[in-house]
Amino acid sequence: MAMPRYLVAGLLTPLALSAAPLAADDLSDRLRVPPGFSVERVAGEPLIRFPMFAAWDDRGRLYVAESSGNDLYEELSVQARNCRVTRLEDRDGDGRFDHAEVFADDLVFPMGLAWRDGALYVADPPDLVAFVDRDGDGRADDRTAILGGFGHRDNGSLHGLIFGPDDRLYMTMGNPDGYRLHRADGTVLAGTNGALLRCNPDGSGPEVVSRGFTNLVEVAFLPDGSIIGTDNWFQDPSGGLRDALVHLVEGALYPQNSYTDETFHVVTGEPLPPVSLLPVTGISGVARLRGPMWPEAMRGDLLSAQHNTRKVARHVLVRRGSTKSSRDASFLTTDDPDFHPSDVLEDADGSLLVIDTGAWYVQHCPTGKIRPTRAPGGIYRVRHETPRSAPSDPWGLALDWDGATEAELADRLADPRPMVADRAVAELARRPDRAPDALRAWLPTADDREVKQRAFWLLARCPGPTSAEALRSALDGDDAELVMVAARCLALVGDRGGEPRLRTLLSAPDPAVRLAAAEALAHCGGPSSLDALWDALAERPDPFLEHALIYAASKHADAAGLRSALERPEPDVQRAALLLLDQPPHACLDREALVARTGADDPRLRRTALEILERHSEWADHAAGLIRSWLRDDAPSPEQRQRLDALVQAFQGREEVAGLVARGVAGDEPGISGPGRRLLLEAMVRSLAAEVPPAWSRAIGRALDDPDPAIRNLAAATAAALAPDEHAPRLAALAEDAVIDDGLRLVLLRAVARSRPRPSPEAFGWLLDRLGDAGRPVDQLAAAEVLARSELAPGQLERVLSAARDEALISPSVLLPLLGRPADDRTAAAIVAFLAARVDGGWRPPEGEVEALVERLPAAARPDAERLLDRLHSAREQQAEELARYLPLIRGGDPERGRAVYFGEEAACSACHRIGTQGGAIGPDLTGIGASRSAHDLLESILFPGSTIAQGFENYLVETVDGQLHSGIIGRQTQDLVVLLDSTRQERRIARNRIERMQRQSTSIMPDGLGLVLSSDQLRDLLAFLQDQTEAAP
């Protein structure tokens, strides 16, 4: 049930609030900034609560989007309208906000807002809304949805609103929320991959700029028109790295693009790399520093808010070919666990505002849920203690704007006050007939590069002959930064007159100029540009320039032109032609042209040809021929091994390949010997077929009887993964074979547990031994997984409970399927005693999980079971107190002794978690964990791991149509298949058409109770070691 509005958002009436004295939750004295800077809180309760993002209007009033403080995912899903936008003012000029009015409410998580021409644009999923205050009372009167159709399932929903220098409204989307936007011409723009989109101020003309993101959050524009974005989850976490700064280029694809977008977008090659790859920072809002009050060395730098790492970072951009790289450093930091910056923006006086959203967001983020905090957040101001005085009238409110001439407004483009210069741009843009002449006359007097760039963008917003001529002339300048802006401005108006000069710029010495020229030719060029584009591509440009060249060619090349390009000798040109011929609107790639290049000497051309081959099921005979030729070589290259997997995956539904794989595995294909057969078995396991081809299953059966033990064992593992029920008798027999290794035996016993749930006495005894072997924690977990799926006699179950009772690594949650089976009175009593002991040992499952188990117990066990539930309820109620008792341990530990605890047998952390190159891969990678989690939240995760589950490691319960229950983490999935991973990363493959329901669980596979297993000194040292892990893997 939704909370009442007056509780969710604070009292919405009266509409205006005055500031109270700063409260105890002011963190100013706990925020660290570099020497020469100061920080103070300038807004908090009661003016605002849980601020997320903010935007200025042209009078210096700040509009702040406030969260309800509730579950973001639930409220997005059910469209709960519990959020609001508050307008803050500093009426006495002391730098602190002292007046607040609710400007708009009844909003669905407004994660982006931007001001333009008297309207506040707000992300209000599923809509993009413009609010206007017509009567000047401080509250919006008009609410106009200018664009609708944005998904609202996740934190990747609509956000990141900003107007670019081209006067278009840019916005960001993540996946899987997606968008379905209707255009005026009746067409639909639709996709599921996260994207940077833009539209006109009235919502018309929506288009995708670039795509391939899980959660692209916000963007900033550089003076040359380059777009730099903050991207959460640029890549799957690896070595402590996940997030990124990205350079966003029109038409480009980025790594998180696993969905198929309904609207076609040309693909020019591999996803583009990041500007800077970052740890798990939760990077969010971004701002570029422009004001003269900043030190000279910082002007033009980017600052980003980083939610997880509780800091604001500085990014110094430097040229790297046609793109950028970044030198990253901390700017504002704190040890306070409840400070979570979500946005940064520059004020007109040159100070920086930092939006601290507080501690409400605990879904998918490393914020403790048990620790008793509802930190409301606030807004902080960072100033540079410069000897220069702050500019007077920083917003230009004392200037005459309505009566100013175009020449006077042009002069204000050079005003050192950034907000005055911005307003001059806006005022001149309202005079499109007269502004170009004034700008052309004024430009020769301007001597500042950024001022000239500002004027160029303004000319593009006032299209006409005068503007076009001025921009074309700028292409002949010596300043590369100005040439780049002129090229991009010509692209904005689609000026064909600049095409000849843009073609020559493709051979400019500066690759960034070549990039801008290529971007412009996509809009200003034609077929006459193709030779210049191919020539530039032949020079082996960097990935960004290569993309822009191919993207421009895709706009102008017809099929004949692309076939002609295929005849050029340069591999990169041939590669581009292959890519474009294989996509709409052509989709006419000749088989022989492709086949000839699958064996090309150039590795990139060869790889692209093979990747295209994988999309053509009708050419399966050639794929089979390649596989056959590779496997006849006893030592295929790494590239061939990689492509073998891809070809098997792509053509597993075609007899030419599926039959070859089957014959090879069975030993019936001439020329394919032991090494090749093993590669085919491995390719089978990695395939994502929802239904295993019958020929494969028969071939696996043949291989299970192979005299070569390496083939036989690999076939057993393959059968366990793909067809365990069909091969259960043979797998069960192999599991009893004394010569196989323990790891394979566990895999086989797990595989046959469903069809043969009663293990033999020998198998049971062996599993029980593994269950108690604390020196081999992965085997312990695997044995628990097998036993949990078994049907045991009462005496056997009691032995399992006895063995697992004191094994802290084995969470009772893993054993719940076993404990939920029908039990007699004696067994039920043993179950209750076991669970009670584990509750006393720190196990804190959701009460509903245990209640469901208790309901199935016989009546004789109910009294003890009810007392168990009471103890669990009491223990969960006291979690906050328990956490507080351990809190002193977050300081004073020894990291080196903590390393021994982490990698030792008692805690067995490294059995599941990797740091750098050491440790297992069952749980989240903890490389750099000390930077992204506070000491408080690390402690909570150790003591109560179910309180906050890392994104991507949520446990799911899947019920199939035959009533079978499966649980695990989603390892891989397609539209036809879900692959679950158990607590040892073993796979369970389930076809989607067999799934009755799939539900996310609130339990973690990490065991509770480490606080009781480890001594206080050990826990203190472990915490010190984890806090010391602040760097990504080298």
VODREN-903691 format. One record per residue (C-alpha): residue in one letter; x, y, z. Coordinates in steps of 0.001 Angstrom, whole numbers, plus 500000, padded with zeros to 6 digits. Layout:
BEGIN
AXYZ
...
! end
This chain:
BEGIN
M500000500000500000
A501327503442499103
M502220505697501997
P500057508787502514
R501455511738500659
Y501897513854503748
L504151511142505178
V506015510364501998
A507118513764500837
G506863515764504004
L504020518179504571
L503013519429501170
T501046522250502745
P501789525003503424
L503528525278500063
A506274527627501285
L508771526719503985
S511473528764505648
A514825527366506673
A515393526118510193
P518821526067511861
L521036523402510333
A520382520075511990
A522527517327513429
D522537515568510060
D524712518359508610
L527798516492507399
S529883519549506513
D532552518827509085
R532864515238507789
L533364516166504144
R536965516520502967
V537966518803500091
P541408519815498785
P543330522676500405
G541985526017499329
F538363524840499248
S535601524944501829
V532294523149502119
E529036523943503927
R525522522608503898
V523090525036502282
A519822523081502367
G518343520238504371
E515208519399506286
P512606520839506433
L513202522486503060
I514032519260501244
R514234515546501936
F515930512879499830
P516986515196496978
M518069513372493808
F518777515783490935
A518536519527490442
A518411522267487791
W518608526057487749
D516177528418486090
D517434531670484550
R516756533646487757
G518938531551490050
R516196529453491597
L517010525799492140
Y514520523053491278
V515160519872493225
A513657516472492433
E512926514671495703
S512508510943496197
S509643509569498260
G512213507494500130
N510353504323499219
D511323501345497039
L512212502888493684
Y511523499693491716
E508135499071493249
E506983502661492830
L508146502796489217
S506372499530488492
V503031500469490068
Q503281504128489026
A503021505420492588
R502970509209492495
N504709510025495754
C507569512254494587
R507829515980494014
V509946518871492744
T510695521687495199
R511907525143494234
L514575526582496520
E515601530226496805
D518328532100498652
R516443535304499376
D518927536952501715
G521966536275499527
D524033534470502170
G524612531421499990
R522150529252501918
F518695528437500675
D516076529869502985
H512791529447501126
A511138526390499564
E507970525874497572
V506559522665496143
F506629523423492436
A505145520099491246
D504069516919492993
D502309513617492243
L505382512504490289
V506824509055489558
F510490509232490541
P511658512346488675
M515258511337487985
G515984514212485640
L514985517821485109
A516027520735482893
W514961524367482460
R514297526156479171
D512390529280478255
G510039529434481251
A509342525688481443
L510723522971483709
Y511126519670481891
V510799516681484221
A511220512936483821
D507903511502485015
P507864507955483598
P506225506915481373
D506161510563480269
L508507513440479657
V506629516422481078
A506934520210480784
F505698522260483767
V504896525978483583
D503933528381486387
R501556530733484549
D500407532887487464
G503755533265489198
D502641531774492520
G505573529369492685
R503559526287491770
A503202524827488271
D499807525385486659
D500359523602483339
R501517520029482999
T502102518957479392
A503356515499478468
I505485516280475424
L506628512686474897
G505357509383476271
G506220505714476120
F509214505347478435
G509520502078480351
H509433502105484129
R510738498887485637
D514185499765486935
N516469502597487952
G517370502805484272
S514063504514483569
L513951507999482042
H516504510390483538
G519440512677482768
L517573515573481098
I519751518346479659
F519539520771476765
G522519520604474443
P524190523487472636
D522022522524469639
D518898523369471709
R517707519779471636
L516629518012474790
Y518842515025475605
M517774512225477936
T519106508864479050
M517507505440479331
G518764502133480687
N517757498570480055
P515463496715480364
D513087499670480753
G513209500648477103
Y511064503123475195
R508336503215472562
L507992506741471218
H505521507808468534
R506683510291465927
A504497512827464128
D504808510924460832
G503245507832462376
T506481505883462777
V507595504486466108
L511019504690467742
A511315501633469995
G514089499808471772
T515115498005474934
N518847498665475012
G519786501630477158
A520340504723475045
L521058508415474813
L518049509982473093
R517157513510472040
C514152515432470789
N513088518979470007
P511843521153472887
D508233520347471982
G508916516592472041
S508947516171468278
G511644514387466314
P512806511861468924
E515892509921467870
V518566507673469312
V522035509186469524
S523856506108470781
R522918502896472565
G524194499894474486
F523944500814478168
T522611499253481327
N522264502604483049
L523581505672481272
V522862508336483884
E523751511846482747
V525795513701480127
A527846516873479860
F528688518799476694
L532177520014475936
P532552523308474043
D533489521423470856
G530182519540470974
S531592516253472288
I529298514474474715
I530715512779477828
G528392510554479849
T528383508766483201
D527608505093482782
N526742502660485541
W527543499082484586
F529593499774481442
Q530825496195481764
D530140493227484013
P532271493658487153
S535806492420486594
G538861493119488678
G536953495726490662
L536012497707487537
R532459498224486269
D531418501851485692
A532783504342483186
L532978507760481661
V531975507382478015
H532386509488474889
L529003509366473176
V529124509509469397
E526142509547467050
G525144506095465866
A527628504322468122
L527126501059469971
Y528448500361473491
P528954497032475311
Q525615496440477083
N523574495717473948
S522186492242474540
Y518625493186473568
T517271493427470038
D515835496889469450
E512598497046467490
T513820500059465518
F516774499188463306
H520106500935463917
V523124500328461750
V526027498533463446
T529470499695462387
G531549497139464266
E532651496439467806
P531258498408470777
L533259501523471550
P535602501602474565
P535287503964477558
V537012507246478202
S537838505924481657
L536952502614483282
L536035503046486953
P535356500864489996
V531827500140491237
T531311503814491981
G527609504270491255
I528618507243489097
S525703509610488630
G525415513362487914
V528171515209486079
A529050518868485577
R531711520804483654
L533442523629485512
R533200526964483683
G533298529808486208
P536312532100486641
M536328531448490383
W537789527978489825
P541568527598489709
E542860527888486162
A544031524261486251
M540504523019486979
R538479525058484498
G536999522782481883
D537338519678484077
L534407517420484830
L533167516590488318
S530982513550488916
A528827512442491831
Q529588508876492888
H526866507349495037
N528576504127496128
T532012505528496874
R530473508523498692
K532561511082496882
V532765513632494108
A535483512829491596
R537461515101489300
H538079514075485689
V540799515828483697
L540116515101480032
V543040514756477655
R543157513970473953
R543642510349472889
G543468510151469125
S540033511303468035
T538542510738471483
K539422511478475107
S541002509795478065
S540665510937481639
R542900511352484644
D540628510674487603
A541067511780491197
S538958512289494295
F537759515846494917
L535307515555497834
T535375512523500115
T533970511337503424
D533951508348505707
D530342508968506637
P528278505933505540
D525117507954504880
F526517510496502420
H525510509486498891
P526010512199496250
S523725511854493249
D524206515132491383
V526609518050491012
L526000521412489372
E527803524719489165
D526234527847490624
A526463531214488891
D528938532495491477
G531415529763490572
S530731527494493537
L529691523870493238
L526482522386494610
V526603518731495628
I523283516916495993
D523438514285498739
T520431512025498249
G520772510482501718
A520350506850502683
W516964505948501221
Y518212504010498170
V519124500498499277
Q517964498473496258
H520880497327494087
C523234499573496035
P525683498897498860
T523727500630501587
G522779498784504742
K519121498108505399
I519359497110509059
R521517499959510311
P519002502423511786
T519359505294509376
R517055507291507188
A519547510037506545
P517500512666504671
G520359514025502594
G520930517659501783
I522695520100499498
Y526289521206500061
R528208524098498555
V531909523852497755
R533779527147497282
H537284527914496212
E538851530337498666
T540168532540495896
P541499536052496474
R539252537163493631
S535893538454494776
A532766536673493634
P531145538280490596
S528397540745491339
D524975539999489896
P526098536485488778
W522760535771487097
G522611539103485288
L519274539954486849
A520106543661486900
L520765543762483156
D518217544990480636
W517441541935478546
D514258542921476758
G515654546224475522
A519133545019474609
T520143545193470948
E521536542200469103
A524989543784469233
E524730544235472994
L523582540663473413
A526497539483471242
D528900541298473555
R527383539411476503
L528438536123474906
A531906537005476221
D530705537867479721
P532850536010482303
R529704535132484212
P528665531765482649
M524954532173483373
V524922535628481774
A526563534239478644
D524021531386478585
R521135533809478824
A522606535900476013
V522565532775473834
A518920532145474698
E517903535746474028
L519674535875470658
A518131532529469674
R514732534190470033
R515775536640467281
P516730534215464475
D516206536774461716
R518546539430463126
A521013537483465241
P523166536025462396
D524135539412460971
A524988540715464432
L527067537620465184
R528944537754461905
A529854541384462538
W530855540653466131
L532873537438465637
P536082539135464372
T536249541059467668
A536051537913469811
D539403536613470999
D538355533742473301
R538007530291471775
E535115529149473969
V533224532369473279
K533577531790469541
Q532411528201469946
R529362529506471773
A528645531866468869
F528989529058466310
W526370526962468110
L524086529979468163
L524505530446464394
A523413526841463911
R520259527587465895
C519508530493463518
P519814528713460153
G520041530670456946
P522551531807454310
T524403534161456643
S524873531510459317
A525877528835456798
E528459531093455128
A530004532054458462
L530266528417459542
R531712527298456208
S534344530024456451
A535279528749459913
L536206525372458388
D539264527092456883
G540543528314460247
D543758527266461958
D542220526530465362
A541260522834465365
E538808523289468237
L536883525921466252
V536969523836463074
M535409520921464959
V532543523053466243
A531926524573462818
A531721521089461287
R529255519871463901
C527164523017463529
L526933522497459770
A525800518946460479
L523041520332462678
V521552522278459774
G522439519651457132
D524337522169454988
R525454520508451739
G527484523537450789
G530164522571453273
E530658519075451846
P533765519794449705
R535691521344452588
L534515518624455000
R535864515990452608
T539318517580452695
L539211517669456501
L539097513869456495
S542833514027455831
A543548516695458457
P546526515919460719
D544375516102463866
P542263512914464269
A539696514832466347
V539115517136463380
R538723514092461135
L536138512734463582
A534108515959463498
A534295516028459695
A533083512425459463
E530227513158461864
A529249516170459748
L529391514270456454
A526751511878457760
H524382514863457455
C526049517159454915
G527546514643452512
G526346512450449688
P527633509743447337
S530411512107446311
S531831511801449838
L532375508046449657
D535847507956448128
A537120510341450792
L535457508265453508
W537007505040452194
D540429506696451891
A540249507857455508
L539145504409456613
A542090502830454812
E544423504657457209
R543430502355460104
P541857505033462332
D541085504593466012
P537726503006466945
F535822506290467290
L536924507699463973
E536432504330462300
H532864504233463574
A532109507760462368
L533492507024458895
I531466503831458491
Y528370505502459911
A528686508339457399
A529196505844454568
S526046503999455656
K524056507169455000
H525204507600451403
A526380504282449914
D524051502182447788
A524586498466447170
A526616499065444042
G528900501470445856
L529457498991448653
R530249496174446217
S532758498479444592
A534319499139448004
L534713495381448453
E537109495404445514
R539452497885447176
P542645496317448551
E542427497807452046
P541100495262454614
D539336497890456733
V537387499163453729
Q536384495621452791
R535336495024456357
A533098498103456366
A531527497083453060
L530785493596454403
L529123495044457483
L526910497456455542
L525952495025452770
D524722492619455423
Q522322495153457003
P519187497012455920
P518427498711453668
H520672496512451517
A520865493066453174
C522287491703449945
L525689490359450883
D526920487811448363
R527829484435449824
E530989484067447806
A532171487541448782
L531827486577452431
V533245483072452139
A536345484399450436
R537054486567453455
T536500483983456214
G540073482942455524
A541512486414455002
D545040487133456187
D543923490273458013
P542605489151461444
R539956491883461791
L538537491269458341
R538556487514458969
R536849487882462346
T534149490168460935
A533476487748458080
L533086484872460535
E530771486926462770
I528590487755459773
L528573484094458739
E527064483242462132
R523982485304461241
H523273483322458068
S521799479932458856
E521438479284455122
W525233479091454836
A525579476295457365
D527474474089454906
H530353476564454846
A530320476789458644
A530531473009458838
G533450473030456443
L535316475533458578
I534716473531461751
R535893470370460035
S539063472004458764
W539890473546462153
L539422470292464055
R541559468291461704
D544402470357463069
D545293468940466484
A546171472434467694
P543599474955466429
S544460478581467134
P542846480499470027
E540808482440467466
Q539573479205465871
R538642477772469268
Q536642480918470078
R534904480972466728
L534202477229466978
D532002477867469998
A530255480722468199
L529613478673465053
V528259475718467021
Q525965478091468914
A524802479825465740
F524180476707463656
Q523121474147466262
G519685474049464663
R521085473125461236
E521829469524460372
E525059470401458565
V526640471606461816
A524613469747464450
G525248466469462627
L528953467198462293
V529197467961466011
A527338464753466862
R529524462602464609
G532657464264465953
V531701463670469584
A530721460073468866
G534032459437467100
D532412458817463714
E533787461844461813
P536982461053459895
G539849463341460756
I538507464499464121
S540512462876466891
G540631463181470675
P541545466898470963
G538874467866468450
R536263465703470163
R537009467386473476
L536617470825471904
L533232469814470496
L532058468546473884
E533111471834475461
A531270473745472719
M528158471681473421
V528210472662477090
R528537476349476272
S525706476319473746
L522427477928474730
A520040475544473032
A516750475358474887
E516276471834473543
V519285469560473029
P519345468107469488
P518569464366469727
A521691463548467733
W523796465343470350
S522266463334473160
R522946460087471330
A526529461161470648
I527053462004474308
G525806458534475180
R528401457011472852
A531137459152474356
L530169458045477865
D531463454582476931
D534627455810475245
P537809454039476335
D539614457387476656
P538948458550480239
A539383462197479267
I536622461866476646
R534467459815479005
N534720462257481894
L534100465293479705
A531107463524478169
A529795462874481671
A530059466560482576
T528364467466479278
A525549464991479881
A525097466358483404
A524685469864481996
L522570469155478913
A520620465923479369
P520905464618482940
D517592462750483014
E518183460930479738
H521584459685480820
A520820459243484525
P521568455484484752
R524990455887483164
L525806459010485153
A524793457308488389
A527057454383487585
L529955456689486767
A529407458526490054
E530143455266491865
D533415454824489951
A536259455194492401
V538676456561489821
I536855459791488942
D537820462965490771
D535684464403493553
G534614467461491581
L533143465394488740
R531504463002491207
L529682465916492828
V528563467183489419
L527184463771488503
L525410463194491804
R523794466590491517
A522729465877487934
V520940462626488781
A519348463861492010
R516095464797490272
S515499461525488415
R517202459361491072
P516664461304494281
R517670458451496610
P521459458176496713
S523032454795497255
P524405454109500735
E527925454540499362
A527060457829497677
F525295459096500785
G528269458280503000
W530634459972500587
L528446463104500442
L528254463199504221
D532053463124504396
R532266466025501959
L529674467944503983
G531936467898507013
D535185468620505202
A535820472229506220
G539128472207504393
R537338471996501049
P534574474618501265
V533461474396497631
D532978470642497998
Q531029471300501198
L528622473576499360
A528314471167496441
A527525468268498771
A524877470379500508
E523321471202497126
V523146467494496217
L521714466425499559
A519153469230499427
R517744467647496264
S517761464111497639
E515120461934499274
L516669460639502472
A515563458118505028
P514800459640508447
G518063458425509934
Q520019459808507001
L518388463212507329
E519279463352511001
R522914462581510148
V522935465382507588
L521531467832510144
S524101466741512680
A526952467209510194
A525714470609509015
R524782471951512439
D528149473547513167
E529273474221509586
A528913477978509303
L529646477933505568
I526512475906504839
S523486478161505072
P520305476357506140
S518664478154503205
V520580475801500886
L519054472799502666
L515470474057502744
P514279471849499828
L515401468832501843
L513883470083505088
G510543470720503395
R509964467066502532
P507384465079504571
A508813464144507969
D507805461909510860
D507720463197514439
R511314462286515218
T512692463811512027
A510558466914512494
A511978467386515977
A515482467088514556
I514666469694511881
V513361472166514450
A516365471601516702
F518719472141513761
L517013475361512708
A516909476633516284
A520629476018516666
R521343477891513457
V519136480813514521
D521101480917517745
G524230480837515559
G523209483922513627
W520993482648510779
R518389485324510010
P516174484181507115
P512932485956506181
E510320484744508624
G507971483707505820
E510568481249504564
V510581479383507882
E506830479745508411
A506205477920505125
L508437475100506346
V506784474912509766
E503322474607508237
R504354471288506668
L505626469762509920
P503501467228511853
A501403468467514752
A503719467038517400
A506512469376516290
R504367472498516152
P504912473757519741
D508692473667519382
A508357475107515868
E506271478021517147
R508914478740519763
L511492478640516971
L509496481255515058
D509285483417518161
R513050483207518602
L513607484086514969
H511222487018515177
S512933488297518302
A516359487850516737
R515366489782513618
E513858492534515755
Q517179492842517554
Q519368492939514442
A519915496682514702
E521013496323518316
E523240493392517396
L524803495424514607
A525428498307516990
R527273495969519392
Y529710495032516656
L530150498601515370
P533339499332517372
L535049496602515319
I535107498736512161
R538225500490513463
G541559499367514841
G542064496147512887
D545206494872511235
P544822494387507448
E547596491788507235
R546030489625509940
G542711490228508190
R544173488831504983
A544918485604506832
V541316485473508051
Y539971486130504550
F542041483402502907
G541856481012505871
E539576478013506408
E537556479370509316
A535756482162507461
A536458480672504010
C535733484022502340
S538073483285499452
A536213480084498623
C533461482214497117
H534880485710496631
R537749486857494457
I540105489734495228
G542407490475492331
T543423487104490927
Q542888485104494117
G539707483431495317
G536582481835493936
A533904483168491621
I530750482001493413
G529927485356495015
P530609488971494017
D534158490019493182
L535442492007496180
T538311493721494390
G538141497366495393
I535255496717497812
G536682499163500360
A536065502035497945
S532445501221497174
R531181500125500592
S531467501903503890
A532809500087506924
H529302500129508441
D527794498441505407
L530611495907505104
L529919494905508697
E526208494504508002
S526861492392504921
I529137490068506882
L526764489641509814
F523497489645507847
P524260488893504193
G520601488709503243
S520048492356504112
T521723493675500957
I522308491378497992
A524698492549495290
Q523133493243491915
G523474490210489666
F523595487790492626
E519902487717493516
N518569484236494226
Y515605483100492105
L513098480326492724
V511877478696489515
E508926476320489403
T508554474276486236
V505336472975484707
D505932469528486232
G506089471016489766
Q509871470821490139
L511508473641492122
H514928475043491252
S516800477891492865
G519907479813492001
I521402482913490478
I520641483698486841
G523915482957485088
R522831483274481464
Q519548483659479694
T518082483988476230
Q514519484393475022
D514260480575475096
L516446479517478021
V517303480379481630
V520515479027483147
L520552479004486952
L523757478735488965
D523716477068492366
S525951477990495295
T528913476282493582
R528276477856490153
Q526961474591488732
E524405475123485992
R520761474099485760
R519330474779482296
I515582475387482076
A513668476053478871
R511422479106479265
N508417477218477927
R508755474868480930
I508743477669483524
E505494478081485441
R506777480927487606
M510081482615488434
Q510369484708491574
R513252486624493097
Q514023485525496646
S515177487693499521
T517726485153500755
S521446485149500110
I523530482050499466
M526190483536501743
P525972482019505235
D524847484066508224
G526506483993511590
L530144484786510843
G529992487140513797
L529752484099516055
V532219481951514117
L534987484553514216
S536405486135517334
S536078489877517771
D539731490325516878
Q539368488232513739
L536293490155512626
R538004493489513326
D541017492416511266
L538829491086508441
L537015494406508282
A540339496255508179
F541498494063505298
L538293494640503316
Q538385498386503950
D541954498353502668
Q540806496997499286
T540347500302497495
E542135499691494197
A541081497845491076
A543084494837489955
P546229495806487995
! end
